[in-house]
Amino acid sequence: MNKKDVLLYKTIEEEILNLIIKGEISPGSLLYSENKLSELFRVSRQTVRKALAKLFDDGIIIKVKGKGTYVNDSLDLKKLKDGKEFNILSPQEKKIAIMTGDIDTFFFEVIKVIDQRSSELGYTPVFFINDTLEHENEAIDKILSSGAQGVIFTPFRSGGYDSPKNYYRFQKAGLKTVIIGKPPVNFHSDSVYVDDVNEAFRALNKISTMGYKSAIHITNKLHDIQAVIERTQGYRLAVLESYADNQKEVIIDMSEPQWEERFKEEVVNSIKPCVLFLDTDLIAYPIFNILDKMGVEIPNEIGVLGYDNLHKIIQLPVGLSSVQPPYRKMAEQAFDLLHNKIIYNKEQNGFYKHYIFESELIIRDSLKMK
């Protein structure tokens, strides 16, 4: 790019900023199209595109999939006019941390997206594991000493643990945070998540229209306690509204002793055809193994529904139907939230953004009755 090209797109960038400062394009409003900007400033669309890319990197504008490009509604026009709104970091300084306990399953997709977006905007991502409380403590120590400007993380919730006290350390250090999943009670942060109560209910309600007359819920309270509680609540609502009048609530916890004997008994006594709703695809293998030994026909007698859509990881004799959260979209939104917070160098006081996404029900052979 020659000097003339640089000066031209910088000039267009400043002209767009002036339109915003003067109020001709207000924060939160849809930005003019590339064609209109090209006509307005009498430059090529390529030049406009370069100017918009810089404005996006600086957090002045945001892209909303399927809708267009908007002026960021969080802009402080006075600071923008004074030139004090941004905290632009050099490439060497732009670092974000990602902390999760689930890299090998669904979060692998999230990490790929964050890694890609980091590369596009010049961030260096650093990854940490919080699969145990001890590992989380170690991870937070390393994050706080890493020079990261922000962190995207999933809270540690295994074994019934659900405390926010570790995450207060982020806030005390002034680190920007975005959570993938519901924030722990009494910890305030921007977040992106799926409403597991609603999604479990919607999936089971849909399955009831496919001919299944009853439902059994299989869970494990040693897993993510928040997910366990919410998916169980969704199951209970579905049983009340969508299944046979004489269907009783049946919840089997795999962390309890003798769960397997009770499971076999409930399967034998269930109103057929019956659907088994699993808290996560990760517990599908032992369930399929037991059903096979019992000689149960899948899906005509017993159907199986999982959660998280891990069919590429878990090898089963029958394709497992599952609830698929939109992890890529969630990751993109989480990254954009953190990017904007770093650019503005501020946290909202008393105001936080929560983006709730809908899941998709993926039907495979485990629910396709003949």
Residue, then its C-alpha position, 0 to 999 in steps of 0.5 A: m500500500n503506497k503513502k497516497d492510499v494510506l492517507l486516503y483511507k485514513t481521511i475517509e476514516e476521519e470523515i466517518l468519525n466526524l459524521i458520528i461526532k456531529g450526530e448525523i449517524s448516531p450511536g446504535s444506528l445502522l451505518y451507511s452501506e459501503n456503496k453509499l459511503s463510496e458515493l458520498f466520499r467519491v472513493s472506491r469501495q476498497t478504500v471505504r472497506k479499509a476505513l471501516a476495518k480500522l473503525f471496527d478494530d477500534g470498536i467504533i462500529i460493530k457487525v451484526k450478522g444478517k443485519g449489517t454494520y452499526v455504530n457502537d451504542s456504547l460510544d461516549l461522544k464527548k470522549l470521542k470528540d476529545g480523542k480520549e475514548f480509546n485504549i489502542l494497544s500495540p500488537q505486542e501488548k494485545k493479549i487475551a486469556i481463555m480459561t476452560g475445563d472442557i477443551d476436548t469436547f464442545f469448547f474445542e469449537v469455541i477455541k478455534v473461533i477465538d483463535q481465528r478472531s484473535s489472529e484477525l485483530g492482532y491479539t495473542p491468545v493464551f489458553f488455561i485449564n480449570d478442570t479442577l479447583e486447584h487447576e483454576n487457582e493456578a490458571i488465574d495466577k498465571i493469567l494475572s501475571s501474563g499481561a492479558q488485557g481480558v479473559i473469556f472463561t467458563p466457570f468451574r462448576s463440577g462436583g456441585y461447586d459453584s462459587p464466584k470467589n476466584y473470579y473476584r480476583f479478575q475484577k480486583a486486578g482490573l481485568k476485563t471479563v466475558i463468561i461463556g455460560k451463566p455467571p455465578v451468583n453475585f458475580h457480574s460480567d458480560s456473558v453469552y449462554v444458552d437457557d438450558v431450562n428452555e432448550a431442554f423443555r423445547a427439545l422434549n416437547k418436540i420429541s413428544t410430538m414424534g410418538y414418544k409417550s414418556a420420558i426418563h431423565i439421566t443426570n450426573k450431579l458431579h458434572d456442571i451443577q448449573a447445567v444439571i439443575e437447569r436441564t432437570q428443570g426443563y425436563r420436569l416442565a416437559v413431563l408436566e405439559s407434554y407427556a402421558d397423563n400417568q407419566k411420573e417424573v423419573i430422574i436417575d443420578m449416575s453419581e448415586p450408588q445402585w443407579e444402574e439397577r434403578f435405571k434398568e427397573e425404570v426402563v422395564n416399567s416405563i410407558k413405551p415408547c419412552v425417551l431417555f434424556l441425557d444431561t450430556d452426550l458424555i454419559a451416552y456410552p454406558i447407557f447404550n451399553i446397558l440397553d444393549k445387554m437388556g436387549v432393548e430396541i432403539p429407537n422403537e422401544i426406547g429413544v435417546l436424546g443427548y445434549d451438546n452434540l458430541h457425535k464426532i467424539i463419542q462412537l456409538p452403535v446408533g447415531l445419537s440425537s442431541v441438543q446443539p448449542p450454537y457454539r461458534k456464534m457464542a464464541e464470536q459474540a464473546f470475543d467481540l464483547l471482550h474486544n470492545k471492553i479492551i478498546y474502551n478500557k472500561e467496565q460497565n458499572g451496574f450494567y452488563k450485557h447478556y446474550i442468550f442463544e437458541s439451540e438446535l435439535i439434531i435428530r439422528d437414528s436414536l429417535k427415528m422410530k420405524 
